[in-house]
Amino acid sequence: MKLIIAIVQDDDAGELIDILTDTGFRVTKLATTGGFLKSGNTTLMIGVELEKIDEALKVIEDVCKTRDQVITSPSPVAGSTGVYVPYPIEVEAGGATVFVVDVDKFIKM
């Protein structure tokens, strides 16, 4: 057995959970916060039998597509006034960060 830990953007989490559970996977959802954009994301823990790993990873890949997103980032104005003027920047968001780890023991009670 393997444990898939998938960190996905909140926008993708609902659809991904629905498809995974409809396909027969059991999913545990954790609300987490990302470090780069300081925005909410979702960490999913999915227990998977060895022969179904590729199927689960394919679902994650199909749902969690990267996309460009415009965010407002504060920038200090020249001088020491302490005034900040926000300006938009474009960043790549979405996708998924996925870890697949071995499970030494699985107990369902």
MMTF fields as JSON, N, C-alpha, C and O atoms, coordinates in Angstrom:
{
  "mmtfVersion": "1.0.0",
  "mmtfProducer": "UNKNOWN",
  "numBonds": 435,
  "numAtoms": 436,
  "numGroups": 109,
  "numChains": 1,
  "numModels": 1,
  "chainsPerModel": [1],
  "groupsPerChain": [109],
  "chainIdList": ["A"],
  "bondAtomList": [4, 2, 8, 6, 12, 10, 16, 14, 20, 18, 24, 22, 28, 26, 32, 30, 36, 34, 40, 38, 44, 42, 48, 46, 52, 50, 56, 54, 60, 58, 64, 62, 68, 66, 72, 70, 76, 74, 80, 78, 84, 82, 88, 86, 92, 90, 96, 94, 100, 98, 104, 102, 108, 106, 112, 110, 116, 114, 120, 118, 124, 122, 128, 126, 132, 130, 136, 134, 140, 138, 144, 142, 148, 146, 152, 150, 156, 154, 160, 158, 164, 162, 168, 166, 172, 170, 176, 174, 180, 178, 184, 182, 188, 186, 192, 190, 196, 194, 200, 198, 204, 202, 208, 206, 212, 210, 216, 214, 220, 218, 224, 222, 228, 226, 232, 230, 236, 234, 240, 238, 244, 242, 248, 246, 252, 250, 256, 254, 260, 258, 264, 262, 268, 266, 272, 270, 276, 274, 280, 278, 284, 282, 288, 286, 292, 290, 296, 294, 300, 298, 304, 302, 308, 306, 312, 310, 316, 314, 320, 318, 324, 322, 328, 326, 332, 330, 336, 334, 340, 338, 344, 342, 348, 346, 352, 350, 356, 354, 360, 358, 364, 362, 368, 366, 372, 370, 376, 374, 380, 378, 384, 382, 388, 386, 392, 390, 396, 394, 400, 398, 404, 402, 408, 406, 412, 410, 416, 414, 420, 418, 424, 422, 428, 426, 432, 430],
  "bondOrderList": [1, 1, 1, 1, 1, 1, 1, 1, 1, 1, 1, 1, 1, 1, 1, 1, 1, 1, 1, 1, 1, 1, 1, 1, 1, 1, 1, 1, 1, 1, 1, 1, 1, 1, 1, 1, 1, 1, 1, 1, 1, 1, 1, 1, 1, 1, 1, 1, 1, 1, 1, 1, 1, 1, 1, 1, 1, 1, 1, 1, 1, 1, 1, 1, 1, 1, 1, 1, 1, 1, 1, 1, 1, 1, 1, 1, 1, 1, 1, 1, 1, 1, 1, 1, 1, 1, 1, 1, 1, 1, 1, 1, 1, 1, 1, 1, 1, 1, 1, 1, 1, 1, 1, 1, 1, 1, 1, 1],
  "groupList": [{"groupName": "MET", "atomNameList": ["N", "CA", "C", "O"], "elementList": ["N", "C", "C", "O"], "formalChargeList": [0, 0, 0, 0], "bondAtomList": [1, 0, 2, 1, 3, 2], "bondOrderList": [1, 1, 2], "singleLetterCode": "M", "chemCompType": "L-PEPTIDE LINKING"}, {"groupName": "LYS", "atomNameList": ["N", "CA", "C", "O"], "elementList": ["N", "C", "C", "O"], "formalChargeList": [0, 0, 0, 0], "bondAtomList": [1, 0, 2, 1, 3, 2], "bondOrderList": [1, 1, 2], "singleLetterCode": "K", "chemCompType": "L-PEPTIDE LINKING"}, {"groupName": "LEU", "atomNameList": ["N", "CA", "C", "O"], "elementList": ["N", "C", "C", "O"], "formalChargeList": [0, 0, 0, 0], "bondAtomList": [1, 0, 2, 1, 3, 2], "bondOrderList": [1, 1, 2], "singleLetterCode": "L", "chemCompType": "L-PEPTIDE LINKING"}, {"groupName": "ILE", "atomNameList": ["N", "CA", "C", "O"], "elementList": ["N", "C", "C", "O"], "formalChargeList": [0, 0, 0, 0], "bondAtomList": [1, 0, 2, 1, 3, 2], "bondOrderList": [1, 1, 2], "singleLetterCode": "I", "chemCompType": "L-PEPTIDE LINKING"}, {"groupName": "ALA", "atomNameList": ["N", "CA", "C", "O"], "elementList": ["N", "C", "C", "O"], "formalChargeList": [0, 0, 0, 0], "bondAtomList": [1, 0, 2, 1, 3, 2], "bondOrderList": [1, 1, 2], "singleLetterCode": "A", "chemCompType": "L-PEPTIDE LINKING"}, {"groupName": "VAL", "atomNameList": ["N", "CA", "C", "O"], "elementList": ["N", "C", "C", "O"], "formalChargeList": [0, 0, 0, 0], "bondAtomList": [1, 0, 2, 1, 3, 2], "bondOrderList": [1, 1, 2], "singleLetterCode": "V", "chemCompType": "L-PEPTIDE LINKING"}, {"groupName": "GLN", "atomNameList": ["N", "CA", "C", "O"], "elementList": ["N", "C", "C", "O"], "formalChargeList": [0, 0, 0, 0], "bondAtomList": [1, 0, 2, 1, 3, 2], "bondOrderList": [1, 1, 2], "singleLetterCode": "Q", "chemCompType": "L-PEPTIDE LINKING"}, {"groupName": "ASP", "atomNameList": ["N", "CA", "C", "O"], "elementList": ["N", "C", "C", "O"], "formalChargeList": [0, 0, 0, 0], "bondAtomList": [1, 0, 2, 1, 3, 2], "bondOrderList": [1, 1, 2], "singleLetterCode": "D", "chemCompType": "L-PEPTIDE LINKING"}, {"groupName": "GLY", "atomNameList": ["N", "CA", "C", "O"], "elementList": ["N", "C", "C", "O"], "formalChargeList": [0, 0, 0, 0], "bondAtomList": [1, 0, 2, 1, 3, 2], "bondOrderList": [1, 1, 2], "singleLetterCode": "G", "chemCompType": "PEPTIDE LINKING"}, {"groupName": "GLU", "atomNameList": ["N", "CA", "C", "O"], "elementList": ["N", "C", "C", "O"], "formalChargeList": [0, 0, 0, 0], "bondAtomList": [1, 0, 2, 1, 3, 2], "bondOrderList": [1, 1, 2], "singleLetterCode": "E", "chemCompType": "L-PEPTIDE LINKING"}, {"groupName": "THR", "atomNameList": ["N", "CA", "C", "O"], "elementList": ["N", "C", "C", "O"], "formalChargeList": [0, 0, 0, 0], "bondAtomList": [1, 0, 2, 1, 3, 2], "bondOrderList": [1, 1, 2], "singleLetterCode": "T", "chemCompType": "L-PEPTIDE LINKING"}, {"groupName": "PHE", "atomNameList": ["N", "CA", "C", "O"], "elementList": ["N", "C", "C", "O"], "formalChargeList": [0, 0, 0, 0], "bondAtomList": [1, 0, 2, 1, 3, 2], "bondOrderList": [1, 1, 2], "singleLetterCode": "F", "chemCompType": "L-PEPTIDE LINKING"}, {"groupName": "ARG", "atomNameList": ["N", "CA", "C", "O"], "elementList": ["N", "C", "C", "O"], "formalChargeList": [0, 0, 0, 0], "bondAtomList": [1, 0, 2, 1, 3, 2], "bondOrderList": [1, 1, 2], "singleLetterCode": "R", "chemCompType": "L-PEPTIDE LINKING"}, {"groupName": "SER", "atomNameList": ["N", "CA", "C", "O"], "elementList": ["N", "C", "C", "O"], "formalChargeList": [0, 0, 0, 0], "bondAtomList": [1, 0, 2, 1, 3, 2], "bondOrderList": [1, 1, 2], "singleLetterCode": "S", "chemCompType": "L-PEPTIDE LINKING"}, {"groupName": "ASN", "atomNameList": ["N", "CA", "C", "O"], "elementList": ["N", "C", "C", "O"], "formalChargeList": [0, 0, 0, 0], "bondAtomList": [1, 0, 2, 1, 3, 2], "bondOrderList": [1, 1, 2], "singleLetterCode": "N", "chemCompType": "L-PEPTIDE LINKING"}, {"groupName": "CYS", "atomNameList": ["N", "CA", "C", "O"], "elementList": ["N", "C", "C", "O"], "formalChargeList": [0, 0, 0, 0], "bondAtomList": [1, 0, 2, 1, 3, 2], "bondOrderList": [1, 1, 2], "singleLetterCode": "C", "chemCompType": "L-PEPTIDE LINKING"}, {"groupName": "PRO", "atomNameList": ["N", "CA", "C", "O"], "elementList": ["N", "C", "C", "O"], "formalChargeList": [0, 0, 0, 0], "bondAtomList": [1, 0, 2, 1, 3, 2], "bondOrderList": [1, 1, 2], "singleLetterCode": "P", "chemCompType": "L-PEPTIDE LINKING"}, {"groupName": "TYR", "atomNameList": ["N", "CA", "C", "O"], "elementList": ["N", "C", "C", "O"], "formalChargeList": [0, 0, 0, 0], "bondAtomList": [1, 0, 2, 1, 3, 2], "bondOrderList": [1, 1, 2], "singleLetterCode": "Y", "chemCompType": "L-PEPTIDE LINKING"}],
  "groupTypeList": [0, 1, 2, 3, 3, 4, 3, 5, 6, 7, 7, 7, 4, 8, 9, 2, 3, 7, 3, 2, 10, 7, 10, 8, 11, 12, 5, 10, 1, 2, 4, 10, 10, 8, 8, 11, 2, 1, 13, 8, 14, 10, 10, 2, 0, 3, 8, 5, 9, 2, 9, 1, 3, 7, 9, 4, 2, 1, 5, 3, 9, 7, 5, 15, 1, 10, 12, 7, 6, 5, 3, 10, 13, 16, 13, 16, 5, 4, 8, 13, 10, 8, 5, 17, 5, 16, 17, 16, 3, 9, 5, 9, 4, 8, 8, 4, 10, 5, 11, 5, 5, 7, 5, 7, 1, 11, 3, 1, 0],
  "groupIdList": [1, 2, 3, 4, 5, 6, 7, 8, 9, 10, 11, 12, 13, 14, 15, 16, 17, 18, 19, 20, 21, 22, 23, 24, 25, 26, 27, 28, 29, 30, 31, 32, 33, 34, 35, 36, 37, 38, 39, 40, 41, 42, 43, 44, 45, 46, 47, 48, 49, 50, 51, 52, 53, 54, 55, 56, 57, 58, 59, 60, 61, 62, 63, 64, 65, 66, 67, 68, 69, 70, 71, 72, 73, 74, 75, 76, 77, 78, 79, 80, 81, 82, 83, 84, 85, 86, 87, 88, 89, 90, 91, 92, 93, 94, 95, 96, 97, 98, 99, 100, 101, 102, 103, 104, 105, 106, 107, 108, 109],
  "secStructList": [7, 3, 3, 3, 3, 3, 3, 3, 3, 2, 2, 2, 2, 2, 2, 2, 2, 2, 2, 2, 2, 2, 6, 6, 7, 3, 3, 3, 3, 3, 3, 3, 3, 7, 1, 1, 1, 7, 7, 3, 3, 3, 3, 3, 3, 3, 3, 3, 7, 4, 4, 4, 2, 2, 2, 2, 2, 2, 2, 2, 2, 2, 2, 7, 7, 3, 3, 3, 3, 3, 3, 3, 3, 3, 3, 3, 7, 1, 1, 1, 1, 7, 7, 3, 3, 3, 3, 3, 3, 3, 3, 3, 3, 3, 7, 3, 3, 3, 3, 3, 3, 3, 7, 1, 7, 7, 7, 7, 7],
  "xCoordList": [0.842, 0.0, 0.886, 1.982, 0.393, 1.082, 0.167, -1.055, 0.791, 0.055, 0.419, 1.588, -0.585, -0.384, -0.747, -1.85, 0.197, -0.053, -0.038, 1.003, -1.188, -1.314, -1.687, -2.7, -0.865, -1.136, -1.66, -0.948, -2.919, -3.589, -4.19, -4.401, -4.46, -5.084, -6.543, -7.204, -7.035, -8.417, -9.415, -10.422, -9.148, -10.069, -10.239, -11.284, -9.242, -9.295, -9.753, -10.133, -9.717, -9.918, -11.289, -11.379, -12.346, -13.697, -13.923, -14.394, -13.583, -13.761, -12.874, -13.302, -11.639, -10.718, -11.239, -11.212, -11.707, -12.248, -13.451, -13.573, -14.345, -15.531, -15.145, -15.685, -14.217, -13.822, -13.109, -13.37, -12.208, -11.501, -12.467, -12.351, -13.413, -14.354, -15.307, -15.664, -15.721, -16.573, -15.843, -16.471, -14.517, -13.702, -13.361, -12.776, -13.728, -13.518, -12.348, -12.034, -11.698, -10.596, -11.132, -12.122, -10.465, -10.82, -9.864, -8.648, -10.42, -9.632, -9.84, -10.968, -8.749, -8.808, -8.322, -7.251, -9.115, -8.823, -8.302, -8.882, -7.193, -6.639, -6.558, -6.066, -7.035, -6.907, -5.517, -5.127, -4.772, -3.409, -3.209, -4.07, -2.079, -1.765, -0.433, 0.536, -0.385, 0.85, 1.802, 1.382, 3.065, 4.075, 4.306, 4.606, 4.175, 4.524, 3.474, 3.805, 2.222, 1.167, 0.443, -0.437, 0.811, 0.162, -1.357, -2.128, -1.758, -3.182, -3.517, -2.637, -4.805, -5.248, -5.019, -5.162, -4.67, -4.618, -5.138, -5.478, -5.202, -5.752, -4.743, -4.193, -4.505, -3.651, -4.549, -5.338, -4.427, -5.225, -4.323, -3.22, -4.796, -4.107, -4.972, -6.146, -4.375, -5.118, -4.383, -3.268, -4.995, -4.432, -4.751, -5.913, -3.712, -3.901, -3.193, -2.053, -3.88, -3.236, -2.221, -2.397, -1.185, -0.072, -0.528, -0.027, -1.466, -1.89, -2.775, -3.07, -3.203, -4.083, -3.39, -4.039, -2.089, -1.366, -1.454, -1.753, -1.199, -1.227, -2.6, -2.704, -3.648, -5.011, -5.267, -5.825, -4.865, -5.065, -4.241, -4.734, -2.998, -2.147, -2.69, -2.574, -3.276, -3.874, -5.044, -5.194, -5.872, -6.998, -6.478, -6.989, -5.469, -4.893, -4.35, -4.589, -3.624, -3.049, -4.124, -3.965, -5.217, -6.287, -7.03, -7.431, -7.211, -8.001, -7.157, -7.622, -5.958, -5.132, -4.215, -3.029, -4.752, -3.993, -3.405, -4.013, -2.23, -1.653, -2.32, -2.791, -2.349, -2.945, -2.265, -1.695, -2.328, -1.763, -2.771, -3.972, -2.274, -3.134, -2.48, -1.269, -3.28, -2.763, -3.023, -4.154, -1.943, -2.074, -1.54, -0.768, -1.954, -1.457, -0.394, -0.634, 0.772, 1.888, 2.298, 2.51, 2.414, 2.836, 4.304, 5.137, 4.596, 5.969, 6.256, 5.445, 7.364, 7.654, 7.925, 8.604, 7.388, 7.648, 9.024, 9.468, 9.696, 11.035, 11.016, 10.074, 12.045, 12.117, 11.786, 11.557, 11.762, 11.518, 10.178, 10.03, 9.192, 7.875, 7.1, 6.178, 7.456, 6.721, 5.423, 4.631, 5.177, 3.958, 4.163, 5.209, 3.162, 3.226, 2.188, 1.036, 2.588, 1.688, 1.59, 2.588, 0.389, 0.254, 0.338, -0.126, 0.935, 0.962, 0.716, 1.153, 0.011, -0.314, 0.887, 1.646, 1.038, 2.033, 1.357, 0.413, 1.851, 1.278, 2.148, 3.367, 1.501, 2.215, 1.507, 0.331, 2.232, 1.631, 1.064, 1.766, -0.204, -0.87, -1.504, -1.564, -1.971, -2.625, -1.63, -0.538, -2.013, -1.168, -1.259, -2.184, -0.323, -0.309, 1.119, 1.954, 1.377, 2.626, 2.253, 1.428, 2.857, 2.428, 3.61, 4.682, 3.386, 4.353, 3.706, 2.539, 4.442, 3.967, 4.935, 6.122, 4.416, 5.267, 4.778, 3.595, 5.715, 5.367, 4.618, 4.873, 3.698, 2.968, 3.436, 3.244, 4.049, 4.539, 3.389, 3.429, 2.369, 1.241, -0.026, -0.026, -1.107, -2.404, -3.401, -3.572, -4.055, -5.056, -6.325, -6.282, -7.449, -8.733, -9.566, -9.846, -9.952, -10.72, -12.104, -12.87],
  "yCoordList": [-1.175, 0.0, 1.236, 1.232, 2.3, 3.573, 4.673, 4.53, 5.755, 6.945, 8.063, 8.428, 8.607, 9.765, 11.005, 11.115, 11.931, 13.219, 14.236, 14.473, 14.839, 15.781, 17.156, 17.313, 18.14, 19.518, 20.237, 20.392, 20.674, 21.266, 22.614, 22.903, 23.429, 24.722, 24.509, 23.593, 25.362, 25.238, 25.186, 24.483, 25.919, 25.947, 24.569, 24.293, 23.707, 22.38, 21.289, 20.198, 21.579, 20.541, 19.872, 18.645, 20.655, 20.082, 19.088, 17.974, 19.501, 18.614, 17.378, 16.27, 17.57, 16.434, 15.426, 14.222, 15.895, 14.99, 14.232, 13.025, 14.939, 14.285, 13.168, 12.064, 13.452, 12.443, 11.277, 10.12, 11.572, 10.486, 9.571, 8.348, 10.153, 9.314, 8.562, 7.415, 9.199, 8.508, 7.338, 6.371, 7.427, 6.373, 5.28, 4.258, 5.496, 4.463, 4.697, 3.832, 5.849, 6.158, 6.818, 7.548, 6.551, 7.186, 8.345, 8.186, 9.514, 10.738, 11.427, 11.544, 11.882, 12.726, 14.107, 14.251, 15.128, 16.505, 17.292, 17.251, 18.012, 18.893, 20.302, 20.479, 21.301, 22.682, 23.173, 23.1, 23.671, 24.125, 25.482, 25.946, 26.105, 27.4, 27.317, 26.785, 27.848, 27.832, 28.928, 29.961, 28.705, 29.675, 30.754, 31.89, 30.432, 31.387, 32.492, 33.672, 32.126, 33.128, 33.432, 34.292, 32.731, 32.906, 32.712, 33.322, 31.855, 31.613, 30.194, 29.345, 29.952, 28.635, 27.596, 27.87, 26.422, 25.282, 24.086, 24.202, 22.966, 21.765, 20.637, 20.417, 19.93, 18.755, 17.535, 17.417, 16.632, 15.407, 14.224, 14.117, 13.341, 12.09, 10.971, 10.844, 10.163, 9.126, 7.802, 7.642, 6.866, 5.525, 4.739, 4.634, 4.177, 3.543, 2.193, 2.061, 1.199, -0.084, 0.105, 0.955, -0.672, -0.533, -0.488, 0.32, -1.346, -1.432, -0.259, -0.135, 0.604, 1.722, 3.083, 4.116, 3.092, 4.357, 5.183, 6.375, 4.573, 5.305, 5.898, 7.009, 5.169, 5.658, 6.909, 7.888, 6.88, 8.037, 9.236, 10.364, 8.994, 10.084, 10.7, 11.909, 9.89, 10.393, 11.324, 12.363, 10.959, 11.821, 13.157, 14.21, 13.12, 14.36, 15.224, 16.431, 14.605, 15.339, 15.955, 17.083, 15.23, 15.724, 16.915, 17.83, 16.903, 17.955, 19.177, 20.305, 18.982, 20.075, 20.649, 20.32, 21.485, 22.12, 23.445, 24.139, 23.789, 25.086, 26.17, 25.924, 27.369, 28.514, 29.783, 29.814, 30.813, 32.09, 32.842, 32.818, 33.508, 34.23, 35.572, 35.651, 36.618, 37.947, 38.225, 38.129, 38.574, 38.916, 40.323, 40.832, 40.938, 42.261, 42.106, 41.516, 42.632, 42.522, 43.905, 44.792, 44.11, 45.426, 45.685, 44.779, 46.928, 47.314, 48.657, 49.577, 48.785, 50.065, 51.152, 50.92, 52.328, 53.483, 54.02, 53.907, 54.599, 55.136, 56.121, 56.898, 56.081, 56.96, 56.208, 54.998, 56.913, 56.257, 56.649, 56.747, 56.876, 57.305, 56.162, 56.395, 54.939, 53.797, 53.543, 52.709, 54.238, 54.063, 52.905, 52.793, 52.067, 50.933, 51.101, 51.438, 50.868, 50.943, 49.546, 49.004, 48.961, 47.625, 47.676, 48.627, 46.644, 46.532, 45.079, 44.173, 44.851, 43.472, 42.768, 43.36, 41.507, 40.658, 39.343, 38.906, 38.726, 37.466, 36.316, 36.325, 35.316, 34.143, 32.893, 32.938, 31.786, 30.504, 29.862, 29.723, 29.471, 28.849, 27.545, 27.241, 26.791, 25.534, 24.397, 24.479, 23.351, 22.17, 21.441, 21.671, 20.582, 19.827, 19.458, 19.233, 19.403, 18.84, 17.512, 17.464, 16.432, 15.097, 14.297, 14.252, 13.669, 12.75, 11.38, 11.26, 10.351, 8.971, 8.272, 8.14, 7.824, 7.221, 5.817, 5.502, 4.988, 3.627, 3.674, 4.531, 2.742, 2.594, 1.29, 0.209, 1.404, 0.212, -0.641, -1.87, 0.051, -0.667, 0.133, 1.357, -0.56, 0.076, -0.643, -1.857, 0.101, -0.476, 0.351, 1.571, -0.287, 0.392, -0.111, -1.305, 0.792, 0.401, 0.949, 0.707],
  "zCoordList": [0.0, 0.0, 0.0, 0.56, -0.64, -0.724, -0.176, -0.131, 0.231, 0.651, -0.304, -0.429, -0.98, -1.847, -1.041, -0.506, -0.965, -0.332, -1.458, -2.071, -1.735, -2.85, -2.309, -1.627, -2.617, -2.211, -3.446, -4.438, -3.373, -4.538, -4.161, -2.984, -5.166, -4.932, -4.533, -5.024, -3.64, -3.167, -4.322, -4.235, -5.398, -6.54, -7.174, -7.762, -7.067, -7.672, -6.702, -7.128, -5.417, -4.401, -4.472, -4.43, -4.578, -4.567, -5.691, -5.464, -6.905, -8.062, -7.947, -8.27, -7.486, -7.351, -6.337, -6.593, -5.2, -4.176, -4.717, -4.508, -5.416, -5.981, -6.946, -6.871, -7.845, -8.844, -8.173, -8.501, -7.233, -6.541, -5.79, -5.871, -5.063, -4.296, -5.233, -4.96, -6.335, -7.31, -7.959, -8.39, -8.028, -8.626, -7.615, -7.975, -6.349, -5.34, -4.401, -3.584, -4.501, -3.595, -2.337, -2.373, -1.23, 0.044, 0.265, 0.16, 0.572, 0.638, 1.975, 2.453, 2.578, 3.767, 3.374, 2.786, 3.703, 3.31, 4.509, 5.594, 4.294, 5.318, 4.731, 3.617, 5.468, 5.025, 5.403, 6.568, 4.431, 4.664, 3.991, 3.244, 4.26, 3.668, 2.966, 3.509, 1.748, 0.976, 1.399, 1.921, 1.176, 1.566, 0.535, 0.901, -0.768, -1.81, -1.937, -1.821, -2.172, -2.339, -1.038, -1.0, 0.03, 1.332, 1.233, 1.973, 0.307, 0.118, 0.53, 0.671, 0.72, 1.136, 0.057, -1.135, 0.485, -0.417, 0.353, 1.53, -0.283, 0.331, 0.192, -0.887, 1.276, 1.248, 1.356, 2.293, 0.398, 0.389, 0.695, 0.158, 1.556, 1.845, 1.298, 1.647, 0.433, -0.275, -0.109, -0.604, 0.577, 0.698, -0.558, -0.951, -1.199, -2.501, -2.544, -2.097, -3.084, -3.351, -4.47, -5.343, -4.439, -5.375, -6.842, -7.623, -7.207, -8.601, -9.047, -10.236, -8.114, -8.469, -8.388, -8.549, -8.141, -8.013, -9.291, -9.232, -10.439, -11.707, -11.987, -12.507, -11.647, -11.85, -11.004, -11.499, -9.747, -8.862, -9.333, -9.345, -9.717, -10.192, -11.482, -11.684, -12.349, -13.591, -13.288, -13.932, -12.312, -11.922, -11.414, -11.796, -10.558, -10.02, -11.162, -11.2, -12.083, -13.206, -14.093, -14.56, -14.332, -15.2, -14.597, -15.317, -13.28, -12.628, -12.286, -12.446, -11.831, -11.297, -12.37, -12.421, -13.205, -14.28, -13.796, -12.981, -14.295, -13.955, -14.788, -15.898, -14.233, -14.918, -14.43, -13.339, -15.232, -14.832, -13.981, -14.252, -12.952, -12.022, -11.731, -11.527, -11.713, -11.412, -9.939, -9.46, -9.224, -7.809, -7.601, -8.413, -6.517, -6.174, -5.109, -4.055, -5.387, -4.458, -3.991, -4.818, -2.69, -2.228, -2.557, -2.515, -2.882, -3.194, -2.528, -2.635, -1.86, -1.23, -2.268, -3.268, -2.015, -2.865, -2.521, -1.378, -3.491, -3.258, -2.1, -1.945, -1.306, -0.149, 1.116, 1.095, 2.192, 3.48, 4.067, 5.285, 3.193, 3.675, 4.299, 5.08, 3.97, 4.506, 3.778, 4.217, 2.674, 1.899, 0.913, 0.274, 0.809, -0.114, -1.21, -0.935, -2.434, -3.573, -4.181, -4.657, -4.168, -4.739, -6.262, -6.891, -6.841, -8.298, -8.661, -7.95, -9.78, -10.174, -10.801, -11.569, -10.458, -11.105, -11.481, -10.823, -12.541, -13.002, -12.518, -12.694, -11.901, -11.412, -11.924, -12.285, -11.95, -12.32, -11.063, -10.061, -11.115, -9.968, -10.417, -11.608, -9.454, -9.766, -9.823, -9.261, -10.498, -10.531, -9.204, -8.425, -8.953, -7.705, -7.361, -8.237, -6.079, -5.579, -4.947, -4.035, -5.429, -5.021, -4.485, -5.09, -3.336, -2.739, -2.689, -2.315, -3.057, -2.929, -1.985, -2.283, -0.842, 0.169, 0.514, 0.387, 0.95, 1.373, 2.704, 3.55, 2.865, 4.119, 4.759, 4.201, 5.933, 6.625, 7.159, 7.122, 7.655, 8.261, 8.044, 8.173, 7.714, 7.537, 8.428, 8.322, 9.301, 10.201, 10.086, 10.248, 9.811, 9.749, 10.926, 11.033, 11.791, 12.98, 12.971, 13.903]
}
